[in-house]
Amino acid sequence: MRSTSSRRLFAASLLVASVLAPLAAAPATAGPAPAAGVAGAAVRLTDGDGHGQDDCPSGGFSRKTTARLDKAIEKVRRATGVPGVAVGLWMPGKGCYVRASGVADKATGRPMTTDLYTRIGSETKTFTVTALLKLVDDGLIRLDDPISRYIDGVPKGRRITLRHLAEMRSGLYPYTADADFQHDLLSDPSRSFTPREVLAYGYKHKNTFAPGKEFQYSNTNLILLGLVIEKVSGKCAADFIDEQVLRPSHLEHTLFPSGAEFPEPHPRGYTNQTLSGKVEDATDWNPSWGWTAGAMISNMHDLRRWAKIVATGELLSPETQKQRLRTLPTGYPGTSYGLGIFKSGGWIGHNGSIPGYESVTVYLPSKKATLVVQLNTDITQNGVEPSSPIARAITEIVTPNNIYDRPVPPR
């Protein structure tokens, strides 16, 4: 755990994990051989129900583009000290690139592959907010309702709306920045936390600004929205998200865990967010503290599908999706934030980070392009999340007019 004031701590990314069979991707009929240090070749993925199929040429991108991507990704991976990275890029009419490099396990040298489950941290927020917006579409809640209508005890809750919470503009103190929370979690990473317990750490502090006045990324907001979902639906948040979001989206490899369970296959995850500051294996840490802000698990196949669904609003009414994509400035140039979703260089989606893992899942409407990045570390370099320079390097090559820049901190 770092002692900096802007602690990255825990990009809320925890997912339910039961053992599921991984999706097997069929190799392309043609394509360049993998570069040194790169596991797997470009592949063409198609879905049995026809959803999200692309028209990638059988060989993926050109040999030149593939080689440039291999070189750029490997350069950033080595420079940032990332053990393993898996990348999926699909651009209809141009090509696709699905490759992994590095290792999934530093102890055994097991290579990173593209069929692994990973903890997706704050990408969980896109699922939680989608579930919330389903309740909006059903007429059961309104975005401008105060949180006090549903949850008691929220500081200045009569002035904070559900919209403020989803936009990260509530002013509520981020519980993950509380020193006692950090100590309690890192002293026993296997500990199970309840939503009310983590909120209590944040409630010890004064609100940081008046609702709606500023942007501040805070997991406190999404924990409260999870409680709203439970209050209104009468179901536990994990079940409601499964029934209303995962199943309709046919995401069979996306989970919301109740504890530290983690389906196979998965890479080992490495973090230096520890009491000593030394690197530790965080693979089996209990992500309950992240709950609806960051506790989910997924794989590349499902994240590819989800990128388009969430960016285009397939599960929502057009008006509600329009509200979702009404993004506001974050203070980070080139990046704006809507309702549990961001825009960065034209790409729409979210990133995630949790001790041991990082991910990026974004969609570029103008090109109908999808990018998924999965890492097995969250260790920063000069304060930068390692997933960001990898995603940036990829987009500099394939979409130079739409470069994914450093988005909001996913913790």
C-alpha positions in Angstrom: 0.0 0.0 0.0 1.4 3.3 -0.9 1.4 6.3 1.4 0.7 8.8 -1.3 -2.3 11.1 -1.0 -3.7 9.8 -4.3 -3.6 6.2 -3.3 -4.5 4.0 -6.2 -5.9 1.5 -3.8 -8.2 -0.9 -5.2 -9.9 -0.3 -8.4 -12.8 -2.2 -7.1 -12.6 -5.3 -9.2 -13.9 -8.5 -7.8 -16.0 -11.1 -9.4 -17.8 -14.2 -8.5 -15.8 -17.1 -9.3 -16.9 -20.6 -9.9 -15.0 -22.9 -12.1 -16.1 -22.5 -15.7 -14.8 -24.0 -18.9 -12.7 -21.4 -20.8 -13.6 -20.4 -24.3 -11.4 -21.9 -26.9 -10.5 -19.6 -29.7 -10.0 -21.1 -33.1 -6.8 -20.0 -34.8 -6.9 -18.1 -38.0 -6.4 -19.9 -41.2 -3.5 -17.6 -42.0 -1.4 -15.1 -40.3 2.1 -14.1 -39.2 4.0 -16.3 -36.8 4.1 -15.0 -33.3 7.0 -12.7 -32.5 9.6 -13.7 -29.9 8.1 -13.7 -26.5 4.5 -13.6 -27.8 2.2 -16.5 -27.1 -0.5 -17.4 -29.5 -1.3 -16.0 -32.9 -3.9 -13.7 -34.3 -7.2 -15.4 -34.1 -10.7 -15.0 -35.4 -13.4 -15.2 -32.8 -17.0 -15.8 -33.6 -19.9 -16.2 -31.3 -22.3 -19.1 -31.6 -25.3 -16.9 -31.5 -23.9 -14.5 -34.1 -23.6 -11.6 -31.7 -20.6 -9.4 -32.2 -19.1 -11.3 -35.2 -16.5 -9.4 -37.1 -15.4 -9.5 -40.7 -11.7 -9.8 -39.9 -9.6 -11.1 -42.8 -8.5 -14.6 -42.0 -5.0 -13.4 -41.5 -5.9 -10.6 -39.1 -4.0 -7.3 -39.7 -1.2 -7.1 -42.2 2.1 -8.6 -41.3 3.5 -5.1 -40.9 0.8 -3.9 -38.5 0.9 -7.1 -36.5 4.7 -6.8 -36.1 4.3 -3.2 -35.0 1.8 -4.2 -32.4 3.9 -7.1 -31.2 6.9 -4.8 -30.8 5.0 -1.9 -29.2 3.2 -4.1 -26.7 6.3 -6.0 -25.7 8.3 -2.8 -25.4 5.8 -1.3 -22.9 5.4 -4.6 -21.1 9.1 -4.8 -20.4 9.4 -1.1 -19.6 6.6 -1.2 -17.0 7.6 -4.6 -15.5 4.3 -6.3 -16.4 4.7 -10.1 -16.0 2.0 -11.0 -18.5 -0.4 -9.2 -20.9 -3.3 -10.4 -23.1 -4.6 -8.1 -25.8 -7.7 -8.4 -28.0 -8.3 -5.9 -30.8 -11.1 -6.2 -33.3 -11.7 -3.7 -36.2 -14.3 -4.8 -38.7 -13.1 -4.5 -42.3 -9.5 -4.1 -41.2 -8.4 -7.0 -39.0 -8.1 -8.5 -35.6 -5.3 -9.1 -33.2 -5.5 -11.5 -30.2 -2.2 -12.3 -28.5 -0.6 -12.7 -25.2 3.0 -12.2 -24.0 5.0 -12.7 -20.9 4.1 -15.1 -18.1 0.9 -15.9 -16.1 3.0 -17.3 -13.2 6.4 -15.9 -12.4 7.3 -18.9 -10.2 6.6 -21.6 -12.9 7.1 -19.6 -16.1 3.7 -20.6 -17.3 3.0 -18.4 -20.3 0.2 -15.8 -20.4 -2.6 -16.8 -22.8 -5.8 -15.2 -24.1 -8.3 -17.6 -22.5 -7.7 -16.7 -18.9 -10.1 -15.2 -16.3 -8.9 -12.1 -14.6 -10.2 -9.8 -11.8 -11.6 -6.7 -13.6 -11.7 -4.2 -10.7 -13.6 -1.1 -11.6 -14.9 -2.4 -14.8 -17.5 -3.8 -12.3 -18.9 -0.3 -12.3 -20.2 -0.6 -15.8 -22.3 -3.7 -14.8 -23.6 -2.1 -11.6 -24.6 1.2 -13.3 -26.3 -0.8 -16.1 -28.3 -2.7 -13.5 -29.2 0.7 -11.9 -30.3 2.1 -15.3 -32.5 -0.9 -15.9 -34.4 0.1 -12.8 -34.7 3.6 -14.3 -36.1 2.2 -17.5 -38.6 0.2 -15.4 -39.8 3.3 -13.7 -38.8 2.2 -10.3 -36.2 4.9 -9.6 -35.2 8.2 -11.0 -31.6 9.4 -11.5 -32.4 12.7 -9.7 -33.8 11.0 -6.6 -31.8 11.7 -3.5 -29.8 8.8 -2.0 -31.6 9.5 1.3 -34.8 8.2 -0.2 -33.3 4.7 -0.3 -30.4 4.6 2.1 -30.2 6.1 5.6 -27.1 7.6 7.2 -25.4 9.0 4.1 -23.7 12.3 4.9 -25.7 15.1 3.3 -27.7 12.4 1.6 -30.7 14.6 1.0 -28.6 16.7 -1.4 -26.8 13.8 -3.2 -28.6 12.2 -6.1 -28.2 8.8 -7.7 -26.9 10.8 -10.7 -24.2 12.4 -8.6 -23.1 9.0 -7.4 -22.9 7.4 -10.8 -21.1 10.5 -12.2 -18.5 10.5 -9.4 -19.7 13.9 -8.3 -21.2 13.2 -4.9 -18.4 14.7 -2.7 -18.5 11.6 -0.5 -15.1 10.6 0.9 -13.5 7.5 -0.8 -13.4 4.8 1.8 -10.4 3.3 0.1 -8.4 6.4 1.0 -9.0 5.9 4.7 -5.8 4.9 6.5 -7.7 2.5 8.9 -9.4 0.8 6.0 -6.0 0.3 4.2 -4.4 -1.1 7.4 -7.3 -3.4 8.1 -7.5 -4.8 4.6 -3.7 -5.2 4.1 -3.3 -6.7 7.5 -5.6 -9.5 6.5 -6.3 -9.7 2.7 -8.5 -12.7 3.2 -11.0 -10.8 5.4 -14.6 -10.4 4.3 -16.1 -6.9 4.4 -19.8 -6.0 4.2 -20.9 -2.9 2.2 -21.9 -1.1 5.4 -18.5 -1.8 7.0 -16.6 -0.3 4.1 -18.9 2.7 4.0 -18.2 3.4 7.6 -14.6 4.1 6.9 -15.6 6.8 4.4 -18.3 8.3 6.7 -15.6 9.2 9.3 -14.5 12.0 7.0 -16.3 15.2 5.9 -17.6 15.4 2.4 -14.9 16.8 0.1 -17.2 19.2 -1.9 -20.8 20.1 -2.5 -22.7 17.6 -4.7 -22.2 18.2 -8.4 -19.5 20.7 -8.0 -16.4 18.5 -8.9 -15.3 15.1 -10.1 -13.7 12.8 -7.6 -13.4 9.1 -8.3 -14.8 7.3 -5.3 -15.8 3.7 -4.7 -18.1 4.9 -2.0 -20.5 6.0 -4.7 -20.8 2.6 -6.3 -21.2 0.8 -3.0 -24.2 3.0 -2.3 -25.7 2.3 -5.8 -25.3 -1.4 -5.0 -27.4 -0.9 -1.9 -30.0 1.0 -3.9 -30.3 -1.9 -6.3 -30.9 -4.3 -3.4 -33.4 -2.0 -1.7 -35.5 -1.5 -4.9 -35.2 -4.9 -6.4 -35.5 -6.9 -3.3 -32.7 -9.1 -4.5 -29.0 -9.2 -3.6 -27.0 -7.1 -6.0 -25.0 -10.0 -7.5 -28.2 -11.9 -8.3 -29.9 -8.8 -9.9 -26.8 -8.0 -12.0 -26.7 -11.7 -13.1 -30.4 -11.8 -14.0 -30.7 -8.3 -15.6 -27.3 -7.8 -17.1 -25.1 -10.9 -17.5 -27.8 -13.3 -18.7 -29.4 -11.0 -21.3 -25.9 -10.2 -22.6 -25.0 -13.9 -22.8 -21.9 -13.3 -20.6 -21.4 -16.9 -19.5 -17.8 -16.3 -18.2 -18.4 -13.2 -16.2 -19.0 -13.6 -12.4 -19.7 -11.7 -9.2 -17.9 -13.7 -6.4 -19.0 -13.9 -2.8 -15.5 -14.3 -1.6 -12.0 -15.1 -2.9 -13.2 -17.8 -5.3 -11.6 -17.6 -8.8 -12.4 -19.8 -11.8 -9.6 -21.6 -13.7 -7.7 -20.9 -15.7 -6.4 -17.6 -14.3 -3.0 -16.0 -14.0 -1.3 -15.2 -10.7 -1.6 -11.5 -9.8 1.2 -9.4 -8.4 0.9 -6.2 -6.3 3.1 -3.9 -4.1 0.0 -2.5 -2.4 1.2 -4.2 0.8 2.0 -3.1 4.3 5.7 -3.6 3.6 5.6 -2.2 0.1 7.2 -5.4 -1.1 5.7 -7.3 -4.1 3.3 -10.1 -3.1 1.0 -12.6 -4.9 -2.5 -11.2 -4.5 -4.3 -13.9 -6.6 -6.4 -15.2 -3.7 -7.1 -12.0 -1.9 -10.7 -11.5 -0.9 -12.3 -8.8 -3.1 -15.4 -8.3 -0.9 -14.3 -4.8 0.0 -14.9 -3.8 -3.6 -18.3 -5.3 -4.0 -20.4 -3.4 -6.6 -17.5 -1.0 -7.1 -15.0 -3.6 -8.2 -15.5 -7.2 -7.4 -16.1 -8.9 -10.7 -14.2 -11.4 -12.8 -14.4 -12.0 -16.6 -12.4 -13.2 -19.6 -11.5 -11.7 -23.0 -14.4 -13.3 -24.8 -17.0 -11.8 -22.6 -15.3 -8.5 -22.3 -15.2 -8.2 -26.0 -18.9 -8.7 -26.2 -19.6 -6.4 -23.2 -17.6 -3.5 -24.7 -20.1 -3.0 -27.5 -23.2 -3.7 -25.4 -22.3 -1.1 -22.8 -21.1 1.5 -25.2 -24.1 1.3 -27.5 -26.8 0.8 -24.8 -28.2 -2.5 -26.1 -29.8 -3.3 -22.8 -31.3 0.2 -22.2 -33.8 2.6 -23.7 -32.2 5.2 -26.1 -33.1 8.0 -23.7 -31.4 6.3 -20.7 -28.3 5.5 -22.7 -28.2 9.1 -23.8 -28.2 10.1 -20.1 -25.4 7.6 -19.5 -23.2 9.0 -22.2 -23.6 12.6 -21.1 -20.0 12.9 -20.0 -18.5 15.7 -18.0 -14.9 16.9 -17.5 -12.8 14.9 -15.0 -9.8 17.2 -14.8 -7.8 14.7 -16.9 -7.3 16.2 -20.4 -9.0 14.1 -23.1 -11.1 12.1 -20.6 -14.7 12.7 -19.5 -17.0 10.7 -17.3 -20.7 9.9 -17.6 -22.8 7.4 -15.6 -20.3 4.7 -14.7 -18.5 5.0 -18.0 -15.8 7.2 -19.5 -14.7 8.6 -22.9 -11.1 8.8 -23.7 -9.9 9.8 -27.2 -13.3 8.7 -28.6 -13.1 5.3 -26.9 -16.0 4.5 -24.6 -15.8 2.1 -21.7 -13.9 1.6 -18.4 -10.6 0.5 -17.0 -10.1 -1.6 -13.9 -7.5 -2.2 -11.2 -7.4 -4.3 -8.1 -4.3 -5.6 -6.3 -2.7 -8.0 -8.7 -4.7 -7.2 -11.9 -5.6 -4.5 -14.3 -7.8 -4.3 -17.4 -9.2 -2.0 -20.1 -12.4 -2.7 -22.1 -13.3 0.0 -24.6 -15.3 0.5 -27.8 -14.8 3.1 -30.6 -18.1 3.8 -32.2 -16.7 5.5 -35.3 -14.7 2.4 -36.2 -16.9 -0.2 -34.5 -13.6 -1.2 -32.9 -13.1 -3.1 -29.6 -10.1 -3.2 -27.4 -9.5 -5.4 -24.4 -6.3 -5.5 -22.3 -5.7 -7.8 -19.4 -2.7 -7.6 -17.1 -1.6 -9.6 -14.0 -0.2 -6.8 -12.0 -1.3 -3.3 -10.8 2.2 -2.0 -9.9 2.5 1.5 -11.2 5.5 3.1 -12.9 6.0 6.8 -12.1 2.4 6.9 -10.9 1.0 5.6 -14.1 -1.2 2.5 -14.2 0.5 0.0 -16.5 -2.7 -0.7 -18.5 -2.8 2.8 -19.8 0.5 3.0 -21.7 -0.2 -0.4 -23.3 -3.6 0.7 -24.5 -2.2 4.0 -25.7 0.6 2.2 -27.6 -1.9 0.0 -29.4 -4.2 2.9 -30.4 -1.3 5.0 -31.6 -0.8 2.4 -34.2 -4.3 1.4 -35.2 -6.4 4.5 -34.5 -3.9 7.4 -34.6 -6.8 9.9 -34.6 -8.4 8.3 -31.6 -5.7 7.6 -29.0 -6.6 6.2 -25.7 -5.0 8.5 -23.2 -4.5 8.2 -19.5 -8.0 7.9 -18.1 -9.3 8.4 -14.6 -7.6 6.5 -11.9 -9.5 3.1 -11.7 -9.1 2.7 -7.9 
